[in-house]
């Protein structure tokens, strides 16, 4: 807040000091945009230009960071954050830590404010909450206060464990997580569990003597089963996986949508193109040449998306459960869906030959790939064909089958012609083009790992991807033009600190990256192009990826850096992402397309919802990654002492992380096992190098390793390095610079490597 003295100075053409600007931003996190600051200090005309330059200087100095359209002190908590309540202070007030790390130091403490009169949610110790945070001025107390917006569903008392039958015939539960105690199960509570089964148990109250007891609630399968491994991740990350009875009942009671109030598009030959094992189909496509003489060589692209909003209305049990889940979670053996199968795999799946409601966008592009116009429609469609990516690509490449042959000339070739046009626009736009192949685990019939493959990246994949991107852009543009509240998919540019770290790394390879606060994707693409085909191509791609910010959802738009788009919203997957459902509801409301539109109450909660679904997305990614790690660790547990080709995927002071390219799994090599030299960590070069020899290991190096130890339940593997250290890239001068940087860092942190 401004004081009377400040207001008096404002009237006298006062320009605030750096400290006043920083203090205002800290005290007003919800009003910290450039316009807000200018308004607070009554800055106009040239003073606003001065403010813009001042804010840029503060960002360049690392004092401020830009989050969405708001500025924030570096290391500050987001204004809306997910918190874990861990205890109380001396006065009984609840205390919390942020769920996700903030900065590099100790996590800040947040004092939770509970609303008077019991009007708001009332949390307790152990709860995870979504809260608005505000910095405090008390140096002796918590750094922030938090006002609770939502309490996440509490975990049940059920825990996971491995059922063990001891030699004396008694039963024990071996804990899956270290913090859980071992439990005893009486025979009457065995529930058919066998030795080695993964079970869900309910612990009883601990007795004064002996181990606590428990009863088996459910047998989830053998510990060697992949399904059991994904269940561990589901429980560890608190992912809701069982639909409540009222949600199922509501889904089963839904009646199919009718043609009333919809355009009849059932005669249009829209087709779905998906992975061969896809169980739901939420998008269909069509392309035709534009017959308008004013748009010679142009094309009309139609994207139809399942109309989930027709069935899932705001405030219903279905909607509340979908928001709680946030998104579907994909494991190698199963999908934990956002919506029940009655909705996701039946009523909303664009099945071949069946009437299905959809929201469609029809987009007109010029011959150079520039979008001229678009329009949205609420329709009833009927998919003309269900195609797999490989099947559609094979038809284009000259090998049509009984399904693709009849539609090759009329449907598939126009789609590929349209993609060629859209690709011109993409090439002009120049999004970030990282070359990092994705791996897919293939399972045997017994649900154990068969092999890990890198699926071929086909034009069919790229076609659908570009069509969906353009549909997402059209949705954001329409909602923005109609001044309709929406959730954007935003991706900030790399922070100045990450830019500088990347710049220093590239210098060790003789590459340069231009300076400036406003980076563009094509600057990174230029670097990637220079190393294409070189030995360090994988290294540079990996480091550029790690320099990028994380995409998230927000009602405030800052654009999408990676795609190089000014406005972008997720519209094309409402079956599996709640963000897309919000965008659908926004379009229905903004364009008057009938019932199921975004309500005023829902619009007012978009900041809260955005934070929630961003958190569930990160939760899903972590669960999927943990499951893959456990799967591969279990698969390789029988191969102790085997040799593997590997790539260094991470470098730390304590050792090297290595990835097995054929499996996509990571393991660790402790620095103490690397040999007889004294190894120094060079953060800039992402390397460990020997003080005596100057030889070492660097991120993305290809090496040979031996598997020493496996902990399948933790998904952890330890390796031994077999490849000798190599001279680091660059001159001796570069080596001595790196040595000096590392020693300077060690003198600041008190950390040194170990002698071997």
Buried (B, 14 or more C-beta within 10 A) or exposed (E): EBEEEBEEBBEEEBBBEEEBBBBBBBBBBEBBBBEBBBEBBBBEEEBBEEBBEBBBEBBEEEBBBBBBBBBBBBEBBBBBBBBBBBEBEEEEBBBBBBBEEBEEEEBBBBBBBBEEEEEBBEBEEEBBBBBBBBBBEEEEEBBBBBBBBBBBEEEEEBBBBBBBBEEEEEBBBBBBEEEBEEBBBEEEBBBEBEEBBBBBBBBBEEEEEEEBBBBBBBBBBBBBBBBBBBBBBBBBBBBBEEBEEEBBEBBEEBEEBEEEEBEEBBEBBBBBBBEEEBEBBBBBBBBBBBEEEEBEEBBBBBBBBBBBBBBBBBEBBBBBBBBBBBBBBBBBBBBBBBBBBBBBBBBBBBBBEBBBBBBBBBBBBBEEBBBBEBEBBBBBBBBBBBBBBBBBBBBBEEEBEEBBEEBBEEBBBBBBBBBEBBBBBBEEBBBBBBEEEEBEBEBEEEBBBEEBEEEEEBBBBBBBEBBBBBBBBBBBBBBBEBEBBBBBBBBBBBBBEBBBBBBBBBBBBEBEBEEEEEBBBBBBBBBBEBBEEEEBBBBBBBBBEBBBBEBBBBBBBBBBBBBBBEBBBBBBBBBBBBBBBBBBBBBBBBBEBBEBBBBEEBBEBBBBBBBBBBBBBBBBBBBBEBBBBBBBBBBBBEEEEEEBEBBBBBBEBBBBBBBBBBBBBBBBBBBEBBBEBBBBBBBBBBBBBBBEEBBBBBBBBEBBBBBBEBEBBBBBBBBBBEBEBEEBBBEEEBBEBBBEBBEEBBEEEEEBBEEE
